Amino acid sequence: MIHPLDNALGGWRLLLALGSLATEAHHVIVYRLLGLSGGWVVPTDEPHRMLVEKPIALMEANRAAAQALLSGQDANQVTHAWLTPVTGAVQSNRTRLAQNGPAVFGAMYKPFR
């Protein structure tokens, strides 16, 4: 049985997860814009990667949400199931881009490793 407090806090947990996702996504956008303008070191395949990774993450998120919905979970749980793959992709992008650091003397791209 689900505790009534879990139902009451489910909306707040969802809001916190969405706020965290928005903050992480903002960091990724800033790192990528700085990288494309020469202010941050990014991998040479970053412009291509920006376009390719989104449909993959959205398909994974939709699959997870559909699976949660078909298993009878409530709306908060379905939304969390959708957010989990998207949040994972955004967090890994932020971590990967943050470790490169600012560009020195306009060294815009980082070579492949």
C-alpha positions in Angstrom: 0.0 0.0 0.0 1.2 3.5 -0.8 1.6 5.8 2.2 -0.7 8.9 1.9 2.3 11.1 2.5 4.0 9.6 -0.6 1.0 10.8 -2.7 1.1 14.2 -1.2 4.9 14.6 -1.8 4.8 13.1 -5.3 4.0 16.5 -6.9 6.8 18.2 -5.0 9.3 15.5 -5.9 8.2 15.9 -9.6 8.7 19.7 -9.4 12.2 19.3 -7.9 13.1 16.8 -10.6 11.8 19.2 -13.3 13.7 22.1 -11.8 16.9 20.1 -11.6 16.5 19.0 -15.2 16.0 22.6 -16.3 19.1 23.7 -14.5 21.2 20.9 -15.9 19.9 21.6 -19.4 20.7 25.3 -19.1 24.3 24.4 -18.2 24.6 22.1 -21.3 23.2 24.9 -23.5 25.7 27.4 -22.1 28.6 25.1 -22.5 27.6 24.3 -26.1 27.0 27.9 -27.1 30.4 28.8 -25.6 32.0 25.9 -27.4 30.5 26.8 -30.8 31.6 30.4 -30.3 35.1 29.5 -29.3 35.0 30.3 -25.6 34.9 26.7 -24.4 36.7 23.6 -25.5 34.3 21.0 -27.0 34.9 17.8 -29.0 34.9 18.3 -32.8 31.8 16.1 -33.2 29.8 18.2 -30.8 27.6 20.0 -33.4 26.6 16.6 -34.8 26.2 15.0 -31.4 23.8 17.8 -30.4 21.4 16.8 -33.2 21.8 13.0 -33.0 21.3 12.4 -29.2 18.0 14.1 -28.8 15.7 11.7 -30.7 17.5 8.7 -29.0 16.9 10.2 -25.5 13.3 11.0 -26.3 12.6 7.6 -27.7 14.0 6.0 -24.5 11.9 8.4 -22.4 8.7 7.6 -24.3 9.4 3.9 -24.0 9.9 4.2 -20.2 6.8 6.3 -19.8 4.7 3.9 -21.9 6.0 1.0 -19.9 5.1 2.7 -16.6 1.7 3.7 -17.9 0.9 0.2 -19.1 2.0 -1.2 -15.7 -0.7 0.9 -14.0 1.5 3.5 -12.3 0.0 6.9 -11.4 0.7 10.2 -13.3 3.7 11.2 -11.1 5.4 7.9 -11.5 4.8 7.9 -15.3 6.3 11.4 -15.5 9.3 10.3 -13.3 9.8 7.4 -15.6 9.8 9.7 -18.6 12.2 12.1 -16.9 14.8 9.5 -15.8 16.4 8.8 -19.2 16.2 12.5 -20.2 17.8 13.6 -16.9 20.5 10.9 -17.3 21.4 12.1 -20.8 21.5 15.8 -19.7 23.6 15.0 -16.6 26.1 13.0 -18.6 26.4 15.8 -21.2 26.9 18.4 -18.5 29.6 16.4 -16.8 31.4 15.6 -20.1 31.3 19.3 -21.3 32.2 20.8 -17.9 35.5 18.8 -17.7 36.9 20.4 -20.9 37.3 23.9 -19.6 37.6 27.3 -21.3 39.3 27.7 -24.6 42.8 29.2 -24.6 43.7 31.5 -27.5 40.6 30.4 -29.4 41.4 26.7 -29.4 37.8 25.9 -30.2 37.7 22.1 -30.6 39.2 19.3 -28.6 40.6 16.4 -30.7 39.0 13.0 -30.5 40.3 10.7 -27.7 
